[in-house]
Amino acid sequence: MNIDLCHVRNPLIGWDIQVTVKADVGEKIASARIDVNGFPEFDQQLPTPLNAWHKTLVQQGTYPGENKVLVTITNDQGEQTTDEDDWE
C-alpha cells in the first residue's frame, strides 16, 4: 500500500486532512480508518475493494497546538498498513 497523508490549515478552524491510498499490484483496499488526536474520525469497510481511495476530513484537530493523524488501511487479505503525521 502507498499512503499519501497531508494536512493544510483550514481558514475557518483546525486543519483539513487529505488521505490518498493506492494499492500495490495484487492487492485491493478493503477498509480505512483515520484517527485524529486519538479519536476515530473515519472508520469504514469499503462496499467493494478498491485499487485507489481518497478522503478529505475538514476542520479537524486544533490550531494552534499539537496534532497527530494515524491512518490504518486494511487490504483484501486482512493485512494492515499504517502511516502517521504529527505537527504543531
Long-range contacts (C-beta under 8 A, 24 or more apart in sequence): 1-27, 1-29, 1-73, 1-75, 1-81, 3-71, 3-73, 3-81, 3-82, 3-83, 5-69, 5-71, 5-83, 5-84, 5-85, 6-85, 7-61, 7-67, 7-69, 7-85, 7-87, 9-63, 10-58, 10-59, 10-63, 12-59, 13-59, 13-63, 14-58, 14-59, 14-60, 14-61, 14-62, 14-63, 15-59, 15-60, 15-61, 15-63, 15-67, 16-56, 16-57, 16-58, 16-59, 16-60, 17-56, 17-57, 17-60, 17-61, 17-69, 18-54, 18-55, 18-56, 19-53, 19-54, 19-55, 19-56, 19-57, 19-71, 20-52, 20-53, 20-54, 21-52, 21-53, 21-54, 21-71, 21-73, 22-51, 22-52, 23-50, 23-51, 23-52, 23-75, 27-75, 27-76, 27-77, 27-79, 28-75, 28-76, 29-53, 29-73, 29-74, 29-75, 29-76, 30-74, 30-75, 30-76, 30-78, 31-73, 31-74, 32-71, 32-72, 32-73, 32-74, 33-71, 33-72, 33-73, 34-69, 34-70, 34-71, 34-72, 35-69, 35-70, 35-71, 35-72, 36-60, 36-61, 36-67, 36-68, 36-69, 37-61, 37-62, 37-67, 37-68, 38-68, 49-75, 49-76, 64-88
